[in-house]
Each structure stands twice: as C-alpha cells, then as structure tokens.
Amino acid sequence: MKNILKNGDLEIIEVGPGKVLQGLFKKVDRSISTSSAEIL
C-alpha cells in the first residue's frame, strides 16, 4: 500500500464486495480518497 501511495495515487477504488482495502488504506493515510464498486 505504501508503494501505491508513493507513486502519487490520490484515489483508490476497491472492486468487489466489502470495504477491507479501503479501511487499510485509511489506516495508512487518512487523506486518501477511497470508494468501492461491486460487480453484480
């Protein structure tokens, strides 16, 4: 996750059910914008 943030990415989109990765990114850096998309 720190490597992804090191590249300068400021928005993370989690694809799939749940919000586990969003929570982990928020623990690393609260300023990151996160969202999710569930494919039905």
VENJOVEN-V100583 format. One record per residue. N is the residue number from 1. PSI is psi in whole degrees, -180 to 180 (999 if undefined). Layout:
((N:PSI) (N:PSI))
This chain:
((1:-40) (2:-33) (3:-39) (4:-44) (5:-31) (6:-28) (7:-8) (8:8) (9:130) (10:-5) (11:132) (12:131) (13:119) (14:126) (15:125) (16:175) (17:148) (18:175) (19:35) (20:-49) (21:-35) (22:-44) (23:-40) (24:-41) (25:-39) (26:-32) (27:-32) (28:-44) (29:110) (30:-16) (31:-7) (32:135) (33:125) (34:151) (35:172) (36:157) (37:128) (38:128) (39:124) (40:999))
